């Protein structure tokens, strides 16, 4: 699963943001770091997303569009060969690609879902296994950032509610219990 990681901005982004101050009216930019930190800790430019994220979903989409020679594809910001190979290996292991790196029937079907490849494969096979409702709940819960909201004034109460869903003796994932509880509450 991909997740957002908070990182410092680049020097170029800092310059762009300071340019916004005063653009439509009087304004100033206050930077909450020293000039030394700006010069020594911030990178000159940000690293493009394609060079810092899992490429499996991107590769699956490109393959579905008929672009098969990805190692020689003219990306605007090319990913590393290593990350491209890792994505191809992952898709092969999932059965989305054959030995020649071409999309399989399963891979074509997986590309129809706006999900990470392992989640789309779970959904597809859940139909055959007769557990679509449960898998839909699990995939929905895994696809969101964080289901737990802890307002400052009610943190203790929020922790108690969260604890109700975590049962160490049960093998079902706590997120499934939360999703099932939500579905029950809103279907009545």
C-alpha positions in Angstrom: 0.0 0.0 0.0 1.2 3.5 -0.8 1.0 6.1 1.9 1.7 9.8 2.1 4.9 10.6 3.9 5.5 14.1 5.2 8.8 15.5 3.9 10.4 18.9 3.7 9.6 21.0 0.7 12.3 21.7 -1.9 14.1 25.0 -2.4 12.1 25.5 -5.7 8.8 24.8 -3.9 9.7 27.3 -1.2 10.4 29.9 -3.8 7.1 29.2 -5.5 5.2 29.4 -2.2 6.8 32.8 -1.3 5.7 34.1 -4.7 2.1 33.5 -3.7 2.4 36.0 -0.8 1.3 39.3 -2.1 0.1 38.1 -5.5 -3.5 39.3 -5.2 -2.9 41.8 -2.4 -0.3 42.9 0.1 1.5 40.0 1.8 4.6 38.6 3.2 6.2 35.1 3.4 7.4 33.9 6.8 9.6 30.8 6.6 9.8 28.7 9.8 13.3 27.5 9.1 16.7 29.2 9.0 18.6 30.3 5.9 21.2 27.6 6.7 18.5 24.9 6.9 17.2 26.2 3.5 20.6 25.9 1.9 21.8 22.7 3.5 18.7 20.6 4.3 16.2 21.3 1.5 16.9 19.7 -1.9 17.1 22.1 -4.8 14.1 20.4 -6.5 11.5 17.9 -5.5 11.7 14.3 -6.6 9.0 13.5 -9.1 6.3 11.2 -7.7 7.0 8.5 -10.3 10.5 8.2 -8.9 9.4 7.7 -5.2 6.3 5.5 -5.3 5.3 1.9 -6.1 4.8 1.6 -9.8 2.8 -1.6 -10.0 -0.5 0.2 -10.6 1.1 2.6 -13.2 2.7 -0.3 -15.0 -0.6 -2.2 -15.1 -2.4 0.8 -16.5 0.3 1.4 -19.2 0.2 -2.3 -20.2 -3.6 -2.1 -20.4 -3.2 0.9 -22.8 -1.0 -1.3 -25.0 2.4 0.2 -24.0 4.5 -2.9 -23.5 8.2 -1.7 -23.8 8.2 0.2 -20.5 12.0 0.0 -20.0 12.5 2.1 -23.1 9.3 4.2 -22.8 10.0 8.0 -23.0 8.8 9.1 -19.5 8.9 12.8 -18.8 10.7 11.9 -15.5 11.9 8.3 -15.9 11.6 6.0 -12.9 14.6 3.9 -11.9 15.1 0.7 -13.8 15.1 -1.1 -10.4 11.6 0.2 -9.4 10.3 -0.6 -12.9 11.6 -4.2 -12.6 10.2 -4.6 -9.1 6.7 -3.5 -10.4 7.0 -6.0 -13.3 8.0 -8.8 -11.0 5.1 -8.0 -8.6 2.6 -8.0 -11.4 4.0 -11.3 -12.7 3.7 -12.8 -9.2 0.1 -11.7 -9.0 -0.6 -13.3 -12.4 -1.3 -10.0 -14.1 1.6 -10.5 -16.5 2.8 -13.6 -18.4 6.4 -14.8 -18.8 6.9 -12.4 -21.7 5.6 -9.4 -19.7 2.3 -9.2 -21.5 -1.0 -8.6 -19.8 -2.9 -11.8 -19.0 -6.7 -12.0 -19.0 -6.6 -11.5 -15.2 -4.3 -8.5 -15.6 -6.6 -6.9 -18.1 -9.5 -7.3 -15.6 -7.3 -6.0 -12.7 -6.6 -2.9 -14.7 -10.3 -2.0 -14.7 -10.2 -1.3 -11.0 -8.8 2.0 -9.6 -7.0 0.0 -6.9 -3.6 -1.3 -6.0 -3.2 -4.6 -8.0 -3.3 -7.0 -5.0 -6.7 -5.4 -3.9 -8.1 -5.7 -7.4 -7.1 -9.4 -7.6 -8.8 -10.0 -4.2 -12.0 -8.4 -5.5 -11.9 -10.5 -8.7 -11.4 -13.8 -6.9 -13.9 -13.0 -4.2 -16.7 -13.4 -6.7 -15.5 -17.0 -7.5 -15.1 -17.8 -3.8 -18.4 -16.4 -2.8 -17.1 -13.8 -0.3 -17.5 -10.6 -2.3 -19.4 -8.7 0.4 -16.6 -9.4 3.0 -13.8 -8.6 0.6 -15.5 -5.4 -0.6 -15.6 -4.3 3.0 -12.0 -5.1 3.6 -10.9 -3.4 0.4 -12.9 -0.3 1.2 -11.4 -0.1 4.6 -7.8 -0.6 3.3 -8.4 2.0 0.6 -8.9 4.9 3.0 -6.2 6.8 4.9 -7.3 6.4 8.5 -10.8 5.4 9.8 -10.0 6.5 13.4 -10.8 10.1 14.2 -9.7 11.3 17.7 -10.9 14.8 18.4 -8.8 16.4 21.2 -11.7 16.9 23.5 -12.8 13.2 23.2 -9.6 11.2 22.8 -10.4 8.8 25.7 -13.9 8.1 24.4 -12.5 7.5 20.9 -9.8 5.1 22.3 -12.6 3.1 24.0 -14.6 2.8 20.9 -11.5 1.8 18.9 -10.7 -0.9 21.6 -14.1 -2.5 21.0 -13.1 -3.4 17.5 -9.7 -4.9 18.4 -10.1 -8.5 19.6 -6.8 -10.3 19.8 -8.5 -13.7 20.0 -10.3 -13.1 16.7 -8.4 -13.6 13.4 -10.7 -11.2 11.5 -9.0 -7.8 10.9 -10.3 -5.0 13.1 -10.9 -2.9 10.0 -13.3 -5.6 8.8 -15.2 -5.4 12.1 -15.4 -1.6 11.8 -16.6 -1.8 8.2 -19.2 -4.4 9.0 -20.4 -2.3 12.0 -20.7 0.7 9.7 -22.6 -1.3 7.0 -25.0 -2.7 9.7 -25.6 0.8 11.3 -26.4 2.5 8.0 -28.4 -0.3 6.4 -31.0 -0.4 9.1 
